[in-house]
Amino acid sequence: MMASSSHITLKTRRDLTNMREASRHVGEILLEVRERVRPGITTAELGEVVTRAIGERGVQSSFLGYGPHGLPGYPASICISVNDEIVHGIPGPRVLAEGDVVGLDFGVSVKGWHGDSAVTVPVGRIDEEAARLLEATRESLYRGIAQMVPGHRLSDIGHAVQAHAEGAGFSVVRQFVGHGIGRRLHEPPQIPNFGEPGKGPRLLPGMVFAIEPMVNAGGPDVKMLEDEWTAVTADGSLSAHFEHTVLVTENGPEILTKVPGSH
């Protein structure tokens, strides 16, 4: 790895070989979990699908045990967030019901290099407003990714996300942001999903970011549950979360976690 300006690392060809492999596993396992989402299944059962897949593939969970040094780490290998839960929901006995929306946020590492992705999916049939929220959030992710070309500024990503999400009548969460990714799950820089364009470091080939808009149907405010992990909307409105790990190349963005059939 060589350092670029503003402490953003540029990945080498060898680094990217491992990141592509990790990201492929992430995309494929997320597809497997998505296929199991249905009314009547528990979030713990979905978590077991992930644990089994990680073991079968011989990769390492990026999430299990993750957290600040000296404090208890995250207790699962996937975050599963339902309805008003924005991020970091812990798999457990909760039973999914027709009309729910469920966010699946997941990462693994290969030889110490990470991939990270998230998708929000419907449980059975969902109402029109929920469907519109999911589509707007997914599209805001791709609007942000489209800004990942050499010479653009870092803030162009978040500005594109915000413009689309708010243009659709929704609000962007401020408390949680995207991030660099590589040897660590979270590396500099932080990438807010909002802000003015044309600010921050210029994007260079070899930069890899996890772009992850979190968009609420109501207001942007967040509150934390007693488990100290799960973040929910302060007003109880629905939330959606989409994420990809993306490489800046000479020819534009390469989505490392996108596999056939994924979001």
N, C-alpha and C positions, 0 to 999 in steps of 0.2 A: 504494500500500500504506500502511496506517496501522498503527502499532504498538499492540499491546494489552499487558496486563500480562504480566510474565515473558518479554518479548521474543518472544512468539508473534505473528506478523503475521496481520492479518485481510485477506483478499483482497477487492478491489473487483469490481464486475460485469465490468469490462473485463478484469481479471486472470483471472477465472474463465472468460471466453470462450476465452482462449488455453489455459488449463489443461484445459478440457473437450476442446478439439481435440487437444491433445497426448495426453491420456489415451485418447481414442477411438482414435487411431493405435496406441497401445501395446496396447490390448485386441485390436484387429483383427490386428495383426502377430503377437501371441502366439498367436492362434487359427490363423493360417497356419502357424506353426512347429509347434504341437501336431499338426496334421494330417500333418506329415512325420515325426513320431516313429515309428520302427518298428525291429525287429531288423535289423541290418546297416548302418544308416546311421551315419556318423561325426558327432561333435559339431561338427567343422569344417564339414561340409555343412549342418548346421542353422544355424550361424553365417552361412554364405553366403546362406541364405534371408533372414535379418535384414538383412544388408548391402544386398542387392538391394532389399528392401522399403523401407528407409530412403531409398535413392536415388530410387526411383520416386515416393515420396510427398513428397519435398522437405523432410523434417524433419531434425532434428539428433540424433545419438546422445547420450544423457546419460552413457553409460558409457565410450565410447572415449576414452582419454587421461585418464580421471578418476583423481585421486589427490592426495596431499599435494604442495604446491608444492615444486619442485626435485627431485622424485623421478620415476622412470619411471611413467607412468600405466597404467591398465588397458588391455590390448592388444586388446580386442575390443568389439563393440557389444552383446553379450549374455553373461550369465553362465550357464553350463550345468554343473550339479552332479549327479553320478551316484552313487546308492546311499549310501555313507557320507560323501559330500561334502555339507557343509551349505550353503555359499554360496560364490560367487566363483570357481567352477570355470571354467577357460579353455578355450574350444573348441579342439579339436585332432584328432589321429588316432584317438582312442578310438572303438571301434566299440560301439554299443549292442547289447545281447543280450536275448533273451527273459527276462522276469522282473526286469529292471532297473527302477528308478524314476529319473526324471530331472527335476531342478528347472530351470525356465527363468525367469530374472530379467532384466527388460528395462525400459528407459526411453528416452523421447525428449523433446525440447523443441520448442516452437513459439513463435517470437518471444521466446525466452529463458525461457519458462515450461515447467516439467517435469511429466511424468506418469510413474508407476513402478508396476510390477505384477510378480507372480511366481505361478507355478503349478507343482506337481509332478505328473507324469503317469506312468502305467505304460507300459512297453515290452512290448507283447503281453500275455500273461497273467502276473499276479503272484500271489504266495501270499497267504493270508488275512491274515497279520499285516501285510504291507506295505499291503494294501488298507485295513486298519483304521487304520494310521498316517496314510495320506493323508486318509481321511475325517475322522479326529479333528482333524487339523491344519487342514483346510479349515473345519470347523465351529468350531474355536477362533477362526479369523479372524472369522467372522461373529458370534460371541459378543462379541468385542472391538468390532467395528463397531457393534453394537447399543447400546453404551454412549455413542456419540458424539451425545449430545443436549445442548442448552443446559442449563447448570446442573450437569451431572455433573462429576466431577473427573477430571483426566487419568489418575490411577492406576486408575480404574475399568476402563479399557480392558485394561491388562495383567492385572489381577486376573481378569477374565472369561476371558481367554485361558488363563491358568495353571490356573484351576479346571477348565476343560473338558479341557485336555490331560492334566493329571495325574490327573483323575478317570477318564480312559480308560486309565491305566496307563503313560503316556509321560512324558518329561521335556522341560522347556522350556530352550532354550539361553539362557544369561545374557549371553554375551560380545557378541552382536549384538542390536540393538534397532530398533524402528521410529523414525520421525522426521517432523518437519515437512517440507514440500515447497512449492516455489513458484518464485521466481527462481533459487534454488539447488536442486540435487537433494536435499541434506541441509541442512535448516534446524532451528533450535530449534522444539520441544523434542525431546529423546530420549524414546522411548516404550518402556520395557521391557515384555516379555511376561510379567511376573510382578510380584508386590508386593501390598501391602495396599490395599483400596479406600479412597476418600474422602480422598485426598491429592493435593496439587499444584493447579495453577490450575484454575479453573472453565472449562468449555468454552463458547465463544461462537460464534454464527453467523459464518461467514467464515473460521474456522480450517480448514486442510487438512492432513491427516496421511497418511503412508504407514504403514499397519498391516501388520506382517509377522511372524507367528509362525514360528519355526523350532523344530521339535519332533523329538526323537530317540526311537528305539525303545528305546535303552538309557539310559545316563547322560547328563547335560547337558554334560560336559566336552568341550573343543575342543582340537585341535592344528592347527598350520599346516604346510602342505607347503613344500617348498624353493622353489617358485615365488613364495612370499611373498604369494600371493593366496588360494589355495584353502584353505578351512577344512574339516576333517573331524572326525568324531566320534572322540574319544580311544579309545573301546572298539571301534571298527569297526562299530558298529550303523548301521542305516539312519536317514536323516534326511529330513524333508519341510519344504517352505517354500512358503507361500502369502502373497500380498500384494495389496492394493488401495490406490489413492489415493482418499481419502474426504473429502468436505466436510461440515462441520457446518452445518446449516440450521435455521431456526426450527422446521421440521417433522421434524427428525431427520437421520440420515445420508443423504448422496447419494453413491453409489459412482461416481466419475468414470471409472474404468477398466473398468467392467463393460459389456460389449456383448453383443448376442444370441449365445448359444451359449458364452459364457465361463464360468469357474468361479464 
